[in-house]
Amino acid sequence: MTAGLGRQTAQERRKGESALSEFADYVERQQQQQHQRRAPAPTKANGSTSTATKAPEVHAELDILDSLGLEDSTPPVRLKPLLLDEPPVENESNTRLTEVLRERIGEGHGETLFELGYENSGESMSLTRDEWDVAVERVRAAASNLQADCRILLTRNVGGEEDAPSQLHKEKGCTGSIMIRQNPKTVEDVMETRIAVVGNVDAGKSTMLGVLVKGGLDDGRGKARVNLFRHKHEVESGRTSSVGMEILGFDTLGDIVASNVPGRKLSWEEIGHRSAKVISFTDLAGHERYLRTTVFGLLSSSPHYCLLMVAANNGLIGMSKEHLGIALALNVPVMVVITKIDICPPHILQQTIKQLSAILKSPGARKIPILIKNREECINTASQFVSQRICPIFQVSNVTGESLDLVRMFLNVLPQYGQYDTQGSFEFHINDTFSVPFVGTVVSGVAKSGVVHAGDPVLIGPDSLGQFISTNIRTIERKRIQVPVCSAGQSASFALKRVRRKEVRKGMVVLPKLDQPPKVYSEFVAEVLILSHATTIRTKYQAMLHVGPVSQTCAIIDIDREYIRTGDRATVAFHFVQRPEYLAVGDRLLFREGRTKGLGIVKAVGYDANKPLNPGGEAGKA
């Protein structure tokens, strides 16, 4: 650092923060375009493939237009006749309704939230109470044809305990939301949603998970969190220092899978066999000392959602802002849980909510905070949560149990989302390694693309020399249940043949065995955004770089200008200090020196020193 350049001003710091959301959206679009380029080229009638064209720009916020039936090709199906037709047309209507539900369940990866009382266009059907009863029975019958169960989550103008106050909806017809969830045929068909749990130290992360997963309430002195800790020093200090994993299962009716015997806890195998949907929580450390572990857990577990815990009596302090910034950089939808409201004075709670709302609405986050206070707000927000602009906020107490039922309902309704390439070449990123007695070396992680079966020959690497080891997958387990296959988007564990524990590490990849060995790179070019740095960044600057499960020190060897500061976007060439790694164009990266300094996306693998990014700079002169 150069003393003459001075510390960064508040204006420069705000410049870096405000650019975060815009750059994260840019990275998301680049990744989607890269995904489309990897898809097989369309084949013409004569059998040849068409020439590659520029990938269209993707606007995720416009996805809702696809569900409104605006296409000119096929007119939308009118649902009211299918729900209310009488014999002899009834059988044909039931068949067509079954096909409509099959399509929606397929789009939802095994479940769908059916809005009964509305057409596809959003027009109200104006159902009477008798027509509502007939329509519900039709939906149940059609769902049973697909081995699916129905659960009425919310009704309006119907009556009963699920009925919501109708001040938000002026329609007089009966309407409601019905969760339709398919019964998985095998364990590998069980839906999985991964949620990373982050927040400042003492925010109540482990306690919250203990209450949600194990059942029962906390005593205010850490009773609920003890079962989640992995190490003796964690139990003694009450602070998580490693990446913990817990699962919560829901059956086809949306009820939590738990033991019928009081005090007995179900094993992961029992939960997996009895569940139709499994929520996998990654419990991360909140202390600044363990930031590297937390960043590794966030990037390596490929979470679908991020759960940010905030203590009501402390507010968004310390590492909470850092964790929120990382989640925003990864473009992961964020939900907030304010804990400890039972010991927090009302005026302090209001200050916390005001501070949280201001940060979420800031230019760097661009979120829409929504306070969840009842069943209707919970279900409406959960069904629209694929929009990354929405940020639900819950206020709970793990001691009194206040609002915990809303959190459980929200998790049950959370939609499945994410695009995974099951047709591509298999690629599996390792985020943990084990040595299991009588089994051997076991690696766990997330499948990024493709499909692999037990017994397949694979390559694992790279090692310190950039080489790959040839091995076979002995068995595959998901949630500690043995399965025959693992496909893209799923987390799993592989038992490997003829591989020692010391030969594998976090950050390696498992690839199919091909004629040509995989290429690894010591250098790569990325487009980066500097979020926060006190002075300037020049060549030879070193920082800890995270790319998926890879965590390694990198040095900057070239920049497209003389130096970069907070808020700057630049093209930068990096060099891995220790060993080469397996990278792909489009991978998202994050680098830090202590706290987070910047984020970016890999634009090219390899670096040609004869073609410097800045011909007039140090690299160009060398």
C-alpha positions, 0 to 999 in steps of 0.5 A, a space after each residue: 500500500 502507498 501512504 500517499 494515496 490515502 484511505 478510501 473515502 465514504 463516497 468511494 465505498 458507496 460506489 463499490 456497494 452500489 455497483 454490486 447488484 448491477 454486476 451480480 446481474 451481469 454475471 448471472 446473464 453471462 452464465 446463462 449465455 454460457 449455459 446456452 452455448 454449451 447446449 447442443 446446436 439445433 439440427 437442420 432437416 438435412 442432418 447438419 447443425 446450424 451455425 452458432 449465433 450470439 446467445 440472446 440476452 436473458 432477463 430473468 425478471 420477465 420470466 413471469 410473462 411465460 406463465 400468462 399464456 401470451 403465446 400466439 401458437 396455442 390458445 390457453 386451456 380454459 380451466 373452469 369447464 375442466 373443473 365443473 363439466 358434468 357427464 358425459 363430458 366429465 371423463 374427457 375433462 378429467 383426462 385433460 385436467 390430469 394432463 394440465 397438472 402433469 405439465 405443471 408438476 413437471 415444471 415445478 420438479 415434482 410439485 406445483 402451487 395450484 391457484 384454484 378459482 383463477 384461469 391461466 390469464 388471472 381472470 377470476 372464475 367466480 366460483 360459488 361454494 358448491 362449485 368450489 367443493 366440486 372443483 376441489 374434488 376434481 383436482 384431488 382426483 386428477 392429482 391421484 392419477 399422477 400419484 400426487 397428494 393435495 393440501 389446501 394451504 389458503 382459501 378466500 370466501 370459503 370459510 374454515 381455518 385456512 380462510 384468509 381475511 379478504 381485504 386484499 382480495 375484493 372478488 366475491 368468488 371462492 378462491 384458494 391455493 392448493 399444494 400438489 406434490 408428487 409421491 417420489 417413486 424412488 429415493 433419487 426422485 426426492 426433491 432437494 432444496 439447499 439453503 445456506 444459513 448465515 449471520 453474525 456470531 450469536 445471531 442464533 443460527 444453530 439454535 434456529 436450525 436445532 428448533 426447526 430440525 429436531 423439534 421442540 423449543 429452546 430453553 434460552 441457554 443453548 439447549 437446541 443447538 448442542 446436537 448440531 455441533 461437530 466438535 468439542 470446542 464448539 459445544 464448550 464455546 457455543 460457536 460454530 467453527 465448521 460447515 454443519 449439515 442438517 436436513 428437514 423433510 416434508 411429506 406429500 401433504 406438507 407435514 414435517 417428517 418426525 418421529 411419533 415417539 416423543 424424544 426420539 430423533 429420526 436418522 437421515 435415512 428415515 427422513 429420506 425414505 419418508 419425505 417427498 421434499 428435503 430441505 438441506 441446511 448448511 450451518 455456517 460460522 458467524 465469527 470473523 475468525 472463520 470467514 474463510 470457512 463460511 465463504 467456502 461453505 457458501 460457494 461450494 454447497 451451491 445453495 438455492 437460497 440464503 437464510 440470513 439470521 439477525 439478532 433483534 437486539 443487535 441488528 445487522 452488525 459485524 459479519 452479517 453485512 459481509 455475509 449479505 454482500 456475498 449472497 448478493 454477489 452470488 445472486 442467491 435469493 435471500 430471506 431474513 429471520 430476526 431472532 430473539 424477539 422475546 428478549 428485545 424491547 419493542 423500540 429496539 426491534 423497530 430500529 432493527 427492522 428500519 435498519 434492515 429495510 434501509 440496507 435491503 433497499 440500498 442501491 447495492 442490494 435493490 431488494 423489496 423487504 416484505 414483513 411476513 405476519 400471517 399465512 396469506 403473506 407467507 404463501 404469496 411471498 413463497 410462491 413468488 420467491 424465485 424473483 430475486 428482488 423479493 426479500 421476506 422478513 420473519 420475526 421469530 422466537 426460538 424460546 416461545 415458538 412465535 412465528 416458527 409455523 410461518 417459517 416452516 410453511 414458507 420452507 414447505 412452499 418454497 419453489 424448486 428452481 435452477 437450470 441443470 444440464 443433465 445432457 452434458 458431460 459429467 462434472 462433480 465438485 468436491 467440497 469434503 473428504 472422509 475416510 470411512 472404516 470398511 468403505 475407504 475414501 469417500 468424497 462429497 459435493 454437488 454435481 454441476 452437470 451430467 449423470 453418473 452411475 455407481 461402477 462408472 470409471 472416473 478421473 479425480 484431480 487435479 493434484 499438485 502437479 495437475 495430474 488426475 487419478 483414475 478410479 471407479 465409483 464403488 457406491 453413491 449415497 444421497 442423504 446417507 441413503 444408497 442410490 444407483 445414480 447421481 444427476 446434475 444439481 444433486 448433492 451426493 457422496 461417492 465411495 472411491 476404489 483404490 484412492 487414499 484419503 491423502 490423495 484427495 482434497 476439497 476443490 478437486 473435481 470428478 470427471 468421466 474417463 475420456 481419451 484426452 486427459 482434462 486440461 487444468 490451468 495455472 493462469 486465467 483471465 476474469 472480469 472483476 468488480 472491486 467492492 472494497 479496498 483501502 488504496 489501489 490494486 496493482 499487479 503482484 497484488 495477492 488475495 485468497 480466491 474462491 471459485 466454487 469449492 476451490 480456495 487458493 491464493 492468487 496473484 494478479 499478473 496483469 490488469 487492463 489499466 495501471 491500477 484499479 480502485 473501489 467500484 472499478 470494473 476491470 479485466 484481470 489476469 490471475 495466477 494460482 500460487 500453489 497448484 493448477 486448478 480445473 476451471 471453466 469459462 463462466 465460473 463465478 469467483 470471489 476474492 478477499 484479503 481478510 474481508 471481501 474485496 471483489 467478485 467476478 466471472 472467468 472470461 478465459 482460461 489460460 493467459 498469453 504473456 505475448 498478448 498483455 491486457 495493458 500493452 503499456 503496463 508492467 506486464 506489457 513492458 516485461 
